[in-house]
């Protein structure tokens, strides 16, 4: 399929907009309304579709890259153990 069936919404919106009537088949594929295997109406032009659903049905050419996690701040080195001897015992 591809982008001819959807229009991108705002990048941070999490949705795309349907540009054609799309239907589901018996085996769960998404096809145009004119396909003989079409059974149930999935969306009409102008319907917002969750980006996850659009990726699952192959409506997007490539999945949106996930944001990279922020690196954790570097931890300080543990201090070296104290090697000084204690006081000697009184005799």
C-alpha positions as CSV (number, residue, x, y, z in Angstrom):
1,X,0.0,0.0,0.0
2,X,1.7,3.1,1.1
3,X,1.2,6.8,1.4
4,X,-1.4,7.2,-1.3
5,X,-4.0,6.1,1.2
6,X,-3.1,8.3,4.1
7,X,-1.9,11.9,4.7
8,X,0.4,12.7,7.5
9,X,-1.0,14.7,10.4
10,X,1.2,16.7,12.8
11,X,4.3,14.6,13.7
12,X,3.6,14.6,17.4
13,X,-0.1,14.0,17.0
14,X,0.2,10.2,16.8
15,X,-2.4,10.0,13.9
16,X,-2.5,10.0,10.2
17,X,-5.5,11.0,8.1
18,X,-7.2,8.6,5.6
19,X,-7.2,9.7,2.0
20,X,-9.4,6.9,0.6
21,X,-12.1,4.4,1.7
22,X,-10.3,1.4,3.1
23,X,-11.8,-2.0,4.0
24,X,-10.7,-5.0,6.0
25,X,-10.7,-8.5,4.5
26,X,-11.7,-11.8,6.1
27,X,-8.0,-12.5,6.9
28,X,-7.4,-9.0,8.4
29,X,-5.7,-7.3,5.5
30,X,-6.5,-3.7,4.7
31,X,-7.5,-3.2,1.0
32,X,-9.1,-0.4,-1.1
33,X,-12.9,-0.4,-1.2
34,X,-12.8,-1.6,-4.9
35,X,-11.0,-4.9,-4.0
36,X,-13.3,-8.0,-4.3
37,X,-12.0,-9.3,-1.0
38,X,-13.2,-6.2,1.0
39,X,-15.6,-7.1,3.7
40,X,-15.8,-4.4,6.4
41,X,-15.4,-0.7,6.1
42,X,-12.3,0.5,8.1
43,X,-12.3,4.2,7.3
44,X,-13.4,6.9,4.9
45,X,-11.4,9.9,3.7
46,X,-10.7,12.3,6.5
47,X,-10.8,9.7,9.3
48,X,-7.9,10.0,11.8
49,X,-6.1,6.6,12.1
50,X,-3.7,5.9,15.0
51,X,-0.1,5.8,13.7
52,X,0.3,2.3,15.3
53,X,-2.6,1.0,13.3
54,X,-1.3,2.6,10.1
55,X,2.1,0.9,10.7
56,X,0.4,-2.5,11.5
57,X,-1.6,-2.4,8.3
58,X,1.3,-1.2,6.1
59,X,-0.1,2.2,5.3
60,X,3.1,3.9,6.1
61,X,6.2,3.3,4.0
62,X,8.5,3.3,7.0
63,X,7.8,3.3,10.7
64,X,8.4,6.5,12.5
65,X,11.8,6.3,14.3
66,X,11.5,6.1,18.1
67,X,13.2,8.9,20.0
68,X,16.6,8.0,21.4
69,X,16.6,7.7,25.2
70,X,18.6,10.4,27.0
71,X,21.9,9.1,28.3
72,X,22.1,8.6,32.1
73,X,24.5,11.1,33.8
74,X,27.9,9.6,34.6
75,X,28.3,8.3,38.1
76,X,31.1,9.5,40.2
77,X,33.9,7.1,40.9
78,X,33.8,5.5,44.3
79,X,36.4,7.0,46.6
80,X,39.5,4.9,47.3
81,X,39.4,3.1,50.7
82,X,41.3,4.8,53.5
83,X,44.6,3.0,53.9
84,X,45.8,4.9,57.0
85,X,46.4,2.8,60.0
86,X,44.5,3.5,63.2
87,X,46.2,4.4,66.4
88,X,48.4,1.8,68.0
89,X,47.2,0.3,71.2
90,X,48.8,1.7,74.4
91,X,51.2,-0.7,76.1
